[in-house]
Amino acid sequence: MRSTFYIIISACVVSLFMTSCQFKEDDLFDIDPATRQDNWMADYRRVFNNNEYGWALYTSQPTYGRHPSVATFAVKFDQEMCTFYRSAATVSIPGAFDKESVQSTYSLKMDNGIVLSFDTYNDFFHYYADQSEYFSQDLQGDFEFCLDRYSANEDTIFGRGKTKQLPFFMVKMKTTPEEYQRLSDDINNYVASKCVMIIEGDTLQASFLSGYKNLVLYYPDEEGGLTMEHMYSYGNLVDGIYLMENVKYKNTTVVEMALDRETGIFTDPRSGAKIQGRSLTDYFIVDSDYDNMFFGYSGLGTYTQKEWDKARSAIDASGKFSSGSMVYINFEPYGDGTMDLVINKWYGSDEVHYPMELKKISEDEIAVRRTGPETSGRDFSFYDSGLKYIVDAFAKTDSWTTYKITHREGTGMKPVGLELTDVSNPENSYYIENNFRYYHSSIWD
């Protein structure tokens, strides 16, 4: 009897739920599906067209051996047509590089969600999406995009390619397409091939591959593991970058980074993560592949110039060789805490080396000490013949000389020309240009 009672009670409960859950459309939705879809598309059309200047459209193009490369297009929509404007992504397109704008049709349609389709051929946009071109090799991008959502302030539309599922988004432009493109392209002047990202208290080696719009970070996948290369696609905004592939490191996710044009530093406003230039001392004592970026002097302080004038007089008086035959002087670091001060004659004849030791004092201070005698392959001493004034002004064997390093031009991210100033004697200084070789008739010019 008890089991029969529970069965009856259970049946009653089920019947109550069944009568309260009528699977009728009117009970679930206020409007029918067709009208709901029409309203949905109408809402997107309103967002698309509610813009004085148009949209910056960012799409990802597949590339061999890299993460997708982001292309930026300035676009204006009306009810049927879209106008693409000349941009950095179009100037390299054959047959279209001289066009200021191109019009084509577009449509919004339902296909398991709202799809934005660029329907008629557009010389700017479809070049990157055309699978029939000989160069495509199944690597080209999409021209139909699934629209996932737009931001609460209706300034950004997010989506993905319908075929390749590559990231896609559009940002409402607050200025003319030409001005937006100029400011966006200007971001490339601040990215560097060698920099660092400071995130979660860690300093990661970083590199911008600006031609591909890829950011590369170097860090181990697990604590204590080997350092690995991690690549992310990004697009240029007018005031920073947007990481279409978000950086996820430990407990931090970075989506967007703002650029301070004064300092050249990119900062995530949410987490405080930064991308900034390397320590200036790194250009001399870290990473031998890039230590010769600053190579050879191009200017001297007032004290240093006087010492070089003494050297010229001594050289000419020595009878060993002529000061006019001295051609260039290089600071040649090797990335392992050592360097040579190299004084040459034309094409390396009578090349004279003075070995040096380097040590890092701070992020922008370096100490130098000479560690050995000259090597030249000649049977006389260039040092004793007059080069001692040049060599001793830069570094001595019995003490360390500390130099403050500053960049005269550029930014901390991309310094152009480094100036070394003797902390104990500010009039003793050296200016080293970017990738500089001093092949003039004389080092005294």
C-alpha positions in Angstrom: 0.0 0.0 0.0 2.8 2.4 0.9 4.6 1.8 -2.5 1.3 2.3 -4.3 0.7 5.6 -2.5 4.2 6.9 -3.6 3.5 5.9 -7.2 0.2 7.8 -7.2 1.8 10.9 -5.6 4.6 10.8 -8.1 2.2 10.6 -11.0 0.3 13.6 -9.8 3.4 15.7 -9.5 4.5 14.8 -13.0 1.1 15.6 -14.4 1.2 19.0 -12.7 4.6 19.8 -14.4 3.3 18.5 -17.7 0.3 20.8 -17.7 2.4 23.7 -16.6 5.1 23.2 -19.4 3.2 23.6 -22.6 5.8 23.5 -25.4 4.1 26.2 -27.4 6.1 29.0 -29.0 3.8 31.7 -27.6 4.5 30.6 -24.0 8.3 30.7 -24.6 8.7 33.9 -26.8 6.7 37.0 -27.1 7.2 37.2 -30.9 7.5 34.6 -33.7 11.0 33.5 -34.9 10.9 35.3 -38.2 10.0 38.6 -36.7 12.6 38.1 -34.0 15.3 37.5 -36.6 14.2 40.6 -38.6 14.4 42.7 -35.4 17.8 41.3 -34.6 19.2 42.2 -38.1 17.5 45.6 -37.9 19.2 46.2 -34.6 22.6 45.3 -36.1 21.9 47.6 -39.1 21.1 50.4 -36.7 24.5 49.9 -35.0 26.3 49.6 -38.3 24.8 52.8 -39.7 24.7 54.9 -36.5 28.2 56.3 -37.1 29.4 59.5 -38.6 32.8 58.3 -39.8 32.5 54.5 -40.2 34.3 51.5 -38.8 37.8 50.2 -38.6 37.5 46.6 -39.6 40.2 44.2 -38.4 40.5 40.8 -40.0 43.1 38.0 -39.5 45.0 36.7 -42.6 46.6 33.3 -42.3 50.4 33.2 -42.9 53.0 30.5 -43.3 54.9 29.8 -40.1 53.3 32.7 -38.1 50.1 33.4 -36.3 47.5 35.2 -38.3 48.5 38.6 -39.6 46.0 41.4 -38.8 44.9 43.7 -41.6 43.0 47.0 -40.9 40.4 48.5 -43.2 38.5 51.8 -42.8 34.9 51.1 -43.8 31.7 53.1 -44.1 28.3 51.4 -44.4 25.0 52.6 -45.7 21.8 50.5 -46.2 23.2 48.5 -49.2 26.8 49.7 -49.9 30.0 49.7 -48.0 32.9 51.9 -48.9 36.5 50.8 -48.1 39.1 53.6 -47.9 42.7 53.6 -48.8 44.8 52.2 -46.0 48.1 50.5 -45.1 46.5 47.2 -46.0 45.6 48.4 -49.6 48.7 50.3 -50.8 50.5 47.1 -51.6 47.7 45.5 -53.7 48.4 45.3 -57.4 46.1 47.5 -59.5 44.5 49.1 -56.4 47.3 50.9 -54.7 46.4 54.3 -56.1 42.7 54.1 -55.4 41.4 56.3 -52.6 38.2 54.2 -52.0 36.3 51.2 -53.4 32.6 50.5 -53.1 30.8 47.2 -53.0 27.6 45.6 -51.7 27.2 43.9 -48.4 24.3 42.1 -46.6 23.3 40.8 -43.2 21.6 37.4 -43.3 20.7 34.6 -41.0 22.8 31.4 -41.1 22.8 29.9 -37.7 23.1 33.4 -36.4 23.7 36.8 -38.1 26.3 36.7 -40.8 27.9 39.8 -42.4 28.7 39.0 -46.0 30.7 41.2 -48.4 28.9 40.2 -51.6 30.4 41.9 -54.7 34.1 41.9 -55.4 36.0 44.7 -53.7 39.5 45.4 -55.0 40.7 46.3 -51.5 39.1 43.6 -49.3 38.6 40.5 -51.5 42.2 40.4 -52.6 43.0 39.0 -49.2 40.1 36.6 -49.2 40.1 35.3 -52.8 40.9 31.5 -52.8 41.2 31.5 -56.6 44.4 33.6 -56.7 47.6 31.7 -57.4 49.2 32.9 -54.3 46.5 31.8 -51.9 47.5 28.2 -51.4 44.4 27.8 -49.2 45.8 30.5 -46.9 43.5 33.4 -47.6 41.0 34.9 -45.2 37.3 35.1 -44.9 34.8 37.5 -46.6 31.8 36.3 -44.5 31.7 36.8 -40.8 29.6 35.5 -38.0 28.6 38.4 -35.7 28.7 37.3 -32.1 27.9 40.5 -30.2 28.5 44.2 -29.9 29.7 46.1 -26.9 27.3 47.8 -24.4 28.3 51.2 -25.7 27.9 50.0 -29.3 31.5 51.0 -30.1 32.8 47.5 -31.0 31.4 44.6 -32.9 33.0 41.2 -32.3 32.8 38.1 -34.6 34.8 35.5 -36.5 35.3 34.3 -40.0 32.5 31.9 -41.2 34.9 29.5 -42.9 38.2 29.7 -41.1 36.9 31.0 -37.7 39.6 33.6 -37.5 39.0 36.6 -35.1 37.2 39.6 -36.5 36.1 42.8 -34.9 35.2 46.4 -35.9 35.8 49.5 -33.9 33.7 52.7 -34.3 36.0 55.5 -35.7 35.8 58.8 -33.9 37.6 60.6 -36.7 37.8 60.5 -40.5 39.1 57.3 -42.1 42.2 59.0 -43.3 43.0 60.3 -39.8 42.2 57.0 -38.2 44.5 55.2 -40.6 47.3 57.7 -40.0 47.2 57.3 -36.2 46.8 53.6 -36.5 49.8 53.2 -38.8 51.8 55.5 -36.5 51.7 52.8 -33.8 54.3 50.9 -35.9 56.9 53.6 -35.1 56.7 52.7 -31.4 57.0 48.9 -31.6 60.4 47.3 -31.3 62.0 44.1 -32.5 63.6 43.8 -29.0 61.7 44.8 -25.8 60.3 43.3 -22.6 56.9 42.7 -21.1 56.5 43.1 -17.4 53.6 41.0 -16.2 52.8 39.4 -12.8 56.1 40.8 -11.5 58.1 38.9 -14.2 60.1 40.4 -17.0 59.7 38.5 -20.3 61.8 39.0 -23.4 59.5 40.3 -26.1 59.5 41.2 -29.8 57.1 42.9 -32.2 56.9 41.4 -35.7 55.2 44.6 -36.9 55.0 43.5 -40.6 52.9 40.4 -39.4 51.2 42.2 -36.5 52.5 39.5 -34.2 53.8 39.9 -30.7 56.2 37.3 -29.5 56.8 36.6 -25.8 59.4 34.2 -24.4 58.6 32.3 -21.2 58.4 28.7 -20.0 55.1 26.9 -20.1 55.7 25.6 -16.6 57.8 26.7 -13.7 61.3 25.6 -14.1 60.7 24.6 -17.7 62.5 25.6 -20.9 61.8 29.1 -22.3 59.4 28.8 -25.2 58.3 31.2 -27.9 54.6 32.3 -27.6 53.1 34.3 -30.4 50.0 36.5 -30.4 48.2 38.4 -33.2 47.4 42.1 -32.6 45.8 45.0 -34.4 46.8 48.7 -34.2 44.3 51.0 -32.6 44.8 54.8 -32.7 46.0 54.8 -29.1 47.5 51.4 -28.6 47.0 47.8 -29.7 44.2 45.2 -29.4 45.4 41.6 -28.8 43.1 39.5 -31.0 44.7 36.5 -29.3 44.8 37.5 -25.7 48.0 37.2 -23.7 47.3 34.8 -20.8 50.1 34.5 -18.3 49.7 33.0 -14.9 46.6 34.8 -13.4 46.6 37.7 -15.9 44.8 38.1 -19.2 45.8 41.1 -21.4 43.3 42.2 -24.1 44.2 45.7 -24.9 47.2 47.9 -24.3 47.3 51.7 -24.4 50.4 53.6 -25.8 52.0 56.5 -24.1 53.6 58.3 -27.0 55.8 60.3 -24.7 57.6 57.3 -23.2 56.8 54.7 -25.9 55.4 52.3 -23.2 52.4 50.1 -23.7 50.3 49.6 -20.6 47.3 47.3 -19.8 44.9 49.6 -17.9 43.3 46.7 -16.1 46.3 44.6 -14.9 49.1 47.2 -15.1 51.1 44.9 -17.4 53.6 46.9 -19.5 55.6 46.5 -22.7 58.6 48.7 -22.6 62.2 49.0 -23.9 65.0 46.9 -22.8 67.4 48.1 -20.1 69.8 50.4 -21.9 72.7 48.4 -20.5 71.3 45.3 -22.3 72.5 46.7 -25.6 76.0 46.2 -24.5 76.0 43.1 -22.2 73.0 41.0 -23.2 72.1 39.1 -26.4 75.0 39.1 -28.7 72.8 39.1 -31.8 71.7 42.7 -31.0 74.7 44.1 -29.0 76.2 45.6 -32.2 73.0 47.6 -32.8 75.0 50.6 -31.4 78.4 50.4 -32.9 81.0 53.1 -33.4 81.2 56.7 -32.1 79.9 59.8 -33.8 80.5 62.5 -31.2 82.6 63.4 -28.2 82.4 65.5 -25.0 84.6 68.5 -24.6 87.1 66.8 -22.3 87.2 63.8 -24.6 87.8 65.9 -27.6 90.8 67.6 -25.9 92.3 64.1 -25.2 91.8 63.1 -28.8 93.6 66.3 -29.9 96.5 65.3 -27.7 96.5 61.9 -29.4 96.6 63.4 -32.8 99.6 65.5 -31.9 101.4 62.6 -30.3 100.7 60.3 -33.3 102.1 62.7 -35.8 105.1 63.4 -33.7 105.9 59.7 -33.2 106.9 59.1 -36.8 105.3 55.7 -36.7 102.2 56.6 -38.7 100.0 59.6 -39.5 96.9 60.6 -37.6 95.2 61.3 -40.9 95.3 57.6 -41.7 93.1 56.7 -38.7 89.6 56.1 -40.0 87.1 54.9 -37.4 86.7 53.8 -33.8 84.1 51.3 -32.7 82.7 50.1 -29.4 82.3 46.4 -30.2 80.5 44.5 -27.4 80.2 40.7 -27.5 77.2 40.1 -25.3 79.1 38.2 -22.6 80.3 41.1 -20.5 83.3 41.9 -22.7 84.0 44.2 -25.5 86.8 45.6 -27.6 87.6 49.2 -28.3 88.6 48.9 -31.9 90.6 51.7 -33.7 91.1 51.0 -37.4 92.8 52.3 -40.5 91.0 52.1 -43.8 89.5 48.7 -44.5 91.0 47.2 -41.4 94.7 47.8 -42.1 96.5 48.3 -38.8 93.4 47.4 -36.9 94.0 47.9 -33.2 92.0 46.1 -30.4 91.8 47.0 -26.7 89.9 44.4 -24.6 87.4 45.6 -22.1 85.3 44.2 -19.3 81.7 45.4 -18.7 79.4 45.2 -15.7 75.9 46.4 -15.1 75.5 49.0 -12.4 71.8 49.8 -12.9 69.2 49.7 -15.8 71.0 52.7 -17.4 74.5 52.6 -16.0 77.4 50.5 -17.0 81.0 50.3 -15.7 84.0 49.7 -18.0 87.6 48.5 -17.3 90.4 47.7 -19.7 91.6 44.1 -19.2 94.6 43.6 -21.4 97.2 45.1 -23.8 96.5 46.1 -27.4 96.6 43.6 -30.3 97.4 44.9 -33.8 99.8 42.6 -35.6 102.3 45.4 -35.8 105.8 45.5 -34.3 105.3 48.7 -32.4 102.8 50.0 -29.8 100.0 52.2 -31.1 99.2 52.9 -27.5 102.7 54.4 -26.8 102.6 56.2 -30.1 99.7 58.3 -29.0 96.5 56.2 -28.7 96.9 56.1 -25.0 95.0 59.4 -24.7 92.0 58.0 -26.6 92.0 54.6 -24.8 92.6 56.0 -21.3 89.9 58.6 -21.7 87.4 55.7 -22.2 88.7 53.1 -19.7 91.7 52.4 -17.5 93.2 49.1 -16.3 93.4 50.0 -12.6 89.9 51.3 -12.0 86.3 51.1 -13.2 84.8 54.0 -15.2 81.0 54.3 -14.8 78.9 55.7 -17.6 75.3 56.8 -17.6 73.5 55.7 -20.7 70.8 57.9 -22.3 69.1 57.9 -25.7 69.3 61.2 -27.5 66.4 60.5 -29.9 63.6 58.0 -30.3 61.9 56.4 -27.2 62.9 54.0 -24.5 61.2 51.3 -26.7 63.2 52.3 -29.8 66.2 54.4 -28.8 68.0 56.1 -31.6 71.6 57.0 -30.7 73.0 56.2 -27.2 75.1 58.7 -25.3 77.6 57.4 -22.7 78.4 60.1 -20.1 81.2 59.5 -17.5 79.5 59.9 -14.1 82.7 61.2 -12.5 83.4 63.6 -15.4 80.3 64.6 -17.4 82.5 66.3 -20.0 83.9 62.9 -20.9 81.2 61.5 -23.1 80.6 59.5 -26.3 77.7 59.6 -28.7 77.0 56.3 -30.5 74.6 56.3 -33.4 72.3 53.4 -34.3 74.1 50.9 -36.6 76.9 53.5 -37.1 80.1 52.8 -39.1 82.6 55.7 -39.2 84.1 55.3 -42.7 85.2 58.9 -43.2 88.7 60.2 -44.2 89.6 60.6 -40.5 88.2 59.9 -37.1 89.0 63.5 -36.3 86.3 64.9 -38.6 
